[in-house]
Structure formats: C-alpha cells, structure tokens
Amino acid sequence: MALADSARGLPNGGGVSPAAGSGAAAAVAAGGWSAFPEIVELNVGGQVYVTRRCTVVSVRDSLLWRMFSQQQPSELPRDSKGRFFLDRDGFLFRYILDYLRDLQLVLPEHFPERSRLQREAEYFQLPDLARRLAQARAATSAARPAALHRDGSLCADEPPLLGCLEAEPAEGGAAAASAPSPTASRSPSGGPLLTPSQSLDGAGGRRSGYITIGYRGSYTIGREAQADAKFRRVARITVCGKTALAKEVFGETLNESRDPDRPPERYTARYYLKFNFLEQAFDRLSEAGFRMAACSSTGTCAFGPEQGGPADDKIWTSYTEYVFCRD
C-alpha cells in the first residue's frame, strides 16, 4: 500500500519533520515510535491486515503496544514481503483489531468461538476484552437450559414424527407440565423423542446432529501419472447440514456467501469451506465431537484426448461425500 506523499522521503515511510516541534522530537528520543511507518502491514497466521500504527498501540501495556512503541522494527519478525508477522489465529484477529479501533466488543450473532477469542485476547494482553468475553460466555451458559423450551415453530424443518417440546407448561401446574403427553412421539426406549437440535449429550450439553461434507476431485492415470505431485485435486469442499452446527464446527473458515443470513435452526446445502484440505475438515469435526457415520463416492472416466490430454492417459473425476454425526 502506497503511503501519502507527505510521508515519502522520510525514514521508514514516517518520522517527524523538524517543524513538528521539540515535543515530538522528545517523544522520538524517549520511545523511538517514529521508527515505524504510520501505516503498518501485519501478517497474522497467513491473513494480511493493513491498519494505522495508532490503532495497534491504542491499549497501553498490551502486547501490540509494547511491540510497536517499545521495540524497533528490526527487532520484530517479518514475512518474506516485509510485513510484521504474528503467529496467531488470523481469522480471529479481525475482532482483536476491531476492538483496538474503538474499544467496543461487537460480535456476529450466534458467534461460536468466544472461548477461542478470549484466549486470543489474553495472549495479546487485553484484560478488558478478555473480561467481557468471559462475561458473555457465562451469560450464554446460564441461558442454555432455557433454550430447550422454545416455540414449536423452530421445528418447522423437522420431520412430523419427531415433534417438539412444549413451549409453555400445560394447565394444572408443574406436575402436569412434567408428565409426558399420551400422544407425544417416543423413542424405542420409551422416553420422549427429541429433535436433533434439542438432544444434548451427557458431557458438554452440545447439540447432536449430522454434517455432510462433499468434494469433487480429479486425477490422471497414465504414463505421466507418477510424476504428477498433485494427484488429488480438491477445488471446493461443500458443507451440508444445520446452520448452527456448521458454524459451531467451522467458524470463520465457513463461507456463507451462497446462503447468507440463514437462521440457525434451518438446513442448508450451499455452504463451503475457505480451505481445500479434507484432513483439516476432519480434524475440526473430530475436535467438535463428531464421528464419521458413512461415506459414498461416484466416479467417471474419460480418455485423455477427449479432455485435451495425452492419448494414453485416462482422466477420472469423482464426487465424494462423508457423513458425520454427533450423538
């Protein structure tokens, strides 16, 4: 990013002119902050951010404040393009930077990564942000049991046989409300049959349900196949399932551009991931408590000349789906 003309010709793209006064010169001598340019480029875990230096030093005694006011540029790690490098979560850093701009905490609705963001706030030594996130997590945990008694309209996407919990207690008091309805759907064990969005596991109170990921791949079998280092080519990994579950598992790596603003209790088959490594998707699902339940694959074959390739080669294309569930 090009700097303003007023900054060109100065050391490191910034600095203080002689006309700035003795106060600025004293500040330079004391803290050395003029060694940094006014506009700084950050590489945070592979994600590039461009911001003003005054933003990253807006919270005194934070990690970024010490890096960009108490140290020299030569003392900080840089990437191959000269950007200051931070080995942290690049997607969550956007919320750290938003907080540094106006000291306000604004998160998306149904944000699933408060605990991870709190860890980032503690790493960057932002105690006020960490405290707010801890309070928000506590409030969410306290409200979680009440989330089971929702209005039945949330089950509009569920099969009719699954039914929903009653939104209000039945007439006759708490005893009547706790008794199962004679006509309520029941599981094979005899208990009430809950929808996947209402079923909770015994440990962490997590929602049960299914997530299906799929991908299209292609590979070549022929004389030059052994020299092809990119044997499996995955262009895009799609995600199908309930919106709330998909956001919980994949967080900021989930691309919602094809189906934005989807309610959390609805299903979608139009999400896809921002990365194309199947193993990375498997790791996230495993960490969230999911296990693989089934998989299927189809393939077609075409000879090389039909696809513009060598005559002796066969080009295979396939579509594969993996079904994961959490009880």
C-alpha positions in Angstrom: 0.0 0.0 0.0 1.5 3.3 -1.0 1.9 6.0 1.6 0.8 9.5 1.3 3.1 11.9 -0.4 3.8 13.7 2.9 5.4 10.5 4.2 7.6 9.8 1.3 11.3 10.6 1.6 11.2 10.1 5.4 13.0 7.2 7.2 10.8 4.0 7.0 8.0 5.9 5.4 7.3 8.1 8.5 9.1 10.1 11.1 8.8 13.6 12.5 9.7 16.7 10.5 11.8 19.4 12.0 8.7 21.6 12.1 6.9 19.2 14.3 8.3 20.9 17.4 10.5 19.9 20.3 7.7 17.9 22.0 7.6 15.4 19.1 11.4 15.3 19.0 11.5 14.4 22.7 8.9 11.7 22.1 11.1 10.2 19.4 14.1 10.3 21.7 12.2 8.7 24.5 10.2 6.0 22.8 11.5 5.7 19.3 8.0 5.3 17.9 8.8 7.3 14.7 10.8 4.3 13.5 7.6 2.7 12.5 5.6 3.8 9.5 2.2 5.4 10.0 0.5 2.6 8.1 1.6 -0.9 9.2 1.0 -4.2 7.4 0.5 -7.3 9.6 0.6 -10.9 8.6 -1.3 -12.8 11.3 -1.3 -16.5 10.7 -1.3 -16.0 6.9 -4.1 -13.3 6.9 -2.9 -9.8 5.9 -4.2 -6.7 7.7 -3.4 -3.1 7.0 -4.0 -0.6 9.7 -2.6 2.5 11.3 0.1 2.3 13.9 -2.0 4.4 16.3 -4.6 1.6 16.2 -2.3 -1.2 17.3 -0.9 0.8 20.2 -4.3 2.2 21.4 -4.3 0.0 24.5 -1.3 0.8 26.7 0.7 -2.1 28.2 -0.8 -4.6 25.7 1.4 -6.9 23.7 1.0 -4.9 20.5 1.6 -1.6 22.3 5.0 -2.9 23.6 5.9 -4.3 20.1 5.2 -1.1 18.2 6.2 1.5 20.8 8.9 -0.1 22.9 10.8 -2.0 20.2 12.4 -1.2 16.9 11.2 -2.6 13.6 14.4 -4.6 13.2 13.6 -6.5 16.4 10.2 -7.8 15.2 9.8 -10.9 12.9 8.7 -10.3 9.3 7.5 -12.4 6.5 9.1 -12.7 3.0 7.3 -9.5 1.9 8.4 -7.4 4.8 5.2 -7.5 6.8 5.3 -7.8 10.5 4.4 -11.4 11.4 2.3 -12.7 14.3 1.9 -16.5 14.6 -1.7 -16.4 15.8 -5.2 -17.1 14.5 -5.6 -14.9 11.5 -9.4 -15.1 11.3 -10.0 -14.2 14.9 -7.5 -11.3 14.8 -10.1 -9.3 12.9 -12.1 -9.0 16.1 -9.0 -8.0 18.1 -8.4 -5.3 15.6 -12.0 -4.1 15.7 -11.7 -3.8 19.5 -8.5 -1.8 19.2 -10.2 0.7 16.9 -12.9 1.9 19.2 -12.6 -0.3 22.4 -16.0 -1.9 21.7 -16.9 -5.5 21.6 -19.2 -6.3 18.7 -19.5 -9.9 17.6 -21.8 -11.6 15.0 -25.0 -13.2 16.1 -24.6 -16.9 17.1 -20.8 -16.4 17.4 -19.4 -19.9 18.3 -15.8 -19.1 19.1 -16.0 -16.9 22.2 -13.6 -19.2 24.1 -11.0 -19.1 21.4 -11.3 -15.3 21.0 -10.9 -15.0 24.8 -7.7 -17.0 24.6 -6.5 -14.6 21.8 -7.4 -11.6 24.0 -5.4 -13.0 26.9 -2.4 -13.6 24.6 -2.5 -10.0 23.3 -2.8 -8.9 26.9 -6.2 -7.1 26.6 -7.7 -7.7 30.0 -10.9 -5.6 29.4 -11.7 -7.6 26.2 -11.0 -10.9 27.9 -13.3 -9.9 30.8 -16.1 -9.0 28.5 -15.8 -12.3 26.6 -15.8 -14.2 29.9 -19.0 -12.5 31.0 -20.6 -13.2 27.6 -19.7 -16.9 27.9 -21.1 -17.1 31.4 -24.4 -15.4 30.3 -24.7 -17.8 27.4 -24.0 -20.9 29.6 -26.7 -19.7 32.1 -29.2 -19.3 29.3 -28.5 -22.6 27.6 -31.0 -24.8 29.6 -33.8 -22.3 28.8 -33.1 -22.7 25.1 -34.8 -26.1 25.2 -38.2 -24.6 25.9 -38.6 -22.7 22.6 -41.5 -22.0 20.5 -42.5 -25.1 18.4 -42.2 -23.1 15.2 -38.5 -23.8 15.2 -39.2 -27.4 14.4 -40.8 -26.5 11.0 -37.9 -28.1 9.2 -38.0 -31.3 11.2 -40.0 -34.5 10.1 -43.5 -34.5 11.6 -42.8 -37.7 13.7 -40.1 -36.0 15.7 -42.2 -33.3 17.3 -41.1 -30.5 19.6 -41.0 -29.8 23.3 -43.9 -27.8 24.7 -43.3 -24.1 24.7 -45.5 -23.4 27.8 -46.4 -25.7 30.8 -49.7 -27.4 30.5 -52.7 -26.4 32.6 -52.6 -27.9 36.1 -49.3 -26.7 37.3 -45.7 -28.0 37.2 -46.8 -31.7 37.7 -48.8 -31.6 34.6 -46.0 -29.9 32.7 -43.5 -32.6 33.6 -45.8 -35.5 32.7 -45.4 -36.8 29.1 -48.2 -36.3 26.7 -50.1 -39.6 25.8 -49.8 -38.7 22.1 -46.2 -37.5 22.2 -43.6 -39.2 20.0 -41.5 -41.6 21.9 -38.1 -43.3 21.4 -37.6 -47.0 21.3 -36.5 -46.9 24.9 -39.9 -45.4 25.9 -38.7 -41.8 26.6 -39.8 -38.7 24.6 -38.2 -38.4 21.2 -36.4 -35.1 20.8 -35.4 -33.4 17.6 -31.6 -33.3 16.9 -31.4 -29.6 17.7 -32.9 -30.3 21.2 -30.9 -33.5 22.0 -28.0 -33.0 24.4 -25.1 -35.3 25.1 -24.2 -36.1 28.7 -21.0 -34.2 28.9 -20.9 -30.7 27.5 -24.6 -30.0 26.6 -23.8 -29.9 22.9 -26.3 -30.3 20.1 -26.5 -33.6 18.3 -27.0 -33.8 14.6 -25.4 -34.5 11.2 -23.0 -32.7 8.9 -22.2 -33.9 5.4 -19.1 -32.6 3.6 -18.5 -33.3 -0.1 -16.0 -32.6 -2.8 -15.3 -33.1 -6.4 -11.9 -34.4 -7.4 -9.9 -35.4 -10.5 -6.8 -37.4 -11.2 -5.0 -38.9 -14.1 -3.8 -42.5 -14.7 -1.3 -42.9 -17.5 2.3 -42.6 -18.4 2.9 -39.3 -16.6 0.7 -40.1 -13.6 3.7 -41.0 -11.4 5.2 -37.6 -12.0 2.0 -35.8 -11.0 2.6 -34.5 -7.5 -0.9 -33.1 -7.2 -2.7 -36.4 -7.5 -5.8 -35.4 -5.6 -7.2 -32.0 -6.8 -9.9 -30.7 -4.5 -11.4 -27.5 -5.8 -14.0 -26.9 -3.1 -15.4 -28.7 0.0 -19.1 -28.2 0.5 -20.9 -28.4 3.8 -24.5 -29.6 4.3 -26.4 -29.6 7.5 -28.0 -27.4 10.1 -26.6 -23.8 10.1 -25.9 -23.7 13.8 -23.9 -26.9 13.7 -21.9 -25.9 10.7 -21.0 -22.5 12.3 -20.1 -24.2 15.6 -17.6 -26.6 13.9 -16.0 -24.5 11.2 -16.4 -20.9 12.5 -14.7 -18.3 10.4 -13.5 -20.9 7.9 -17.1 -21.4 6.7 -18.0 -19.4 3.6 -21.7 -18.4 3.8 -21.8 -16.1 0.7 -24.0 -18.5 -1.3 -26.6 -18.7 1.5 -26.2 -15.7 3.8 -28.3 -14.8 6.9 -29.6 -18.4 7.2 -31.5 -18.9 10.6 -29.5 -21.2 13.0 -32.3 -23.9 13.1 -32.6 -24.2 9.3 -30.7 -26.5 7.0 -28.5 -25.6 4.0 -26.5 -27.3 1.3 -24.9 -24.2 -0.1 -22.0 -23.6 2.4 -18.4 -24.4 1.5 -15.1 -24.1 3.3 -12.4 -21.5 2.8 -9.7 -24.2 2.7 -9.4 -27.3 0.5 -7.7 -29.8 2.7 -10.0 -32.7 3.7 -7.9 -33.6 6.7 -8.3 -30.1 8.1 -12.1 -30.5 7.9 -11.9 -34.0 9.5 -9.8 -32.5 12.3 -12.3 -29.8 13.1 -15.2 -32.3 13.1 -13.3 -34.7 15.3 -12.4 -31.9 17.8 -16.1 -30.9 17.9 -17.1 -34.5 18.9 -18.3 -35.7 15.5 -17.6 -39.2 14.2 -17.9 -40.5 10.6 -21.1 -42.5 10.0 -21.0 -43.1 6.3 -19.3 -42.2 3.0 -20.0 -42.6 -0.7 -18.3 -41.8 -3.9 -19.0 -41.9 -7.6 -16.6 -41.7 -10.5 -16.4 -41.3 -14.2 -13.6 -41.8 -16.7 -12.6 -40.2 -19.9 -9.7 -40.7 -22.2 -7.0 -38.0 -22.4 -7.7 -36.8 -26.0 -11.3 -36.1 -25.1 -10.1 -33.7 -22.3 -7.1 -32.3 -24.3 -4.6 -34.5 -22.6 -2.1 -37.3 -23.8 -3.6 -40.1 -25.8 -2.5 -42.8 -23.3 -3.9 -41.1 -20.2 -7.3 -41.7 -18.5 -8.8 -38.8 -16.6 -11.0 -39.7 -13.7 -13.4 -37.3 -12.0 -15.3 -38.2 -8.8 -17.7 -36.8 -6.3 -17.4 -38.0 -2.7 -19.5 -37.3 0.4 -18.7 -38.0 4.1 -21.5 -38.1 6.7 -20.5 -37.1 10.3 -22.8 -37.3 13.3 -22.6 -36.3 17.0 -24.8 -38.2 19.4 
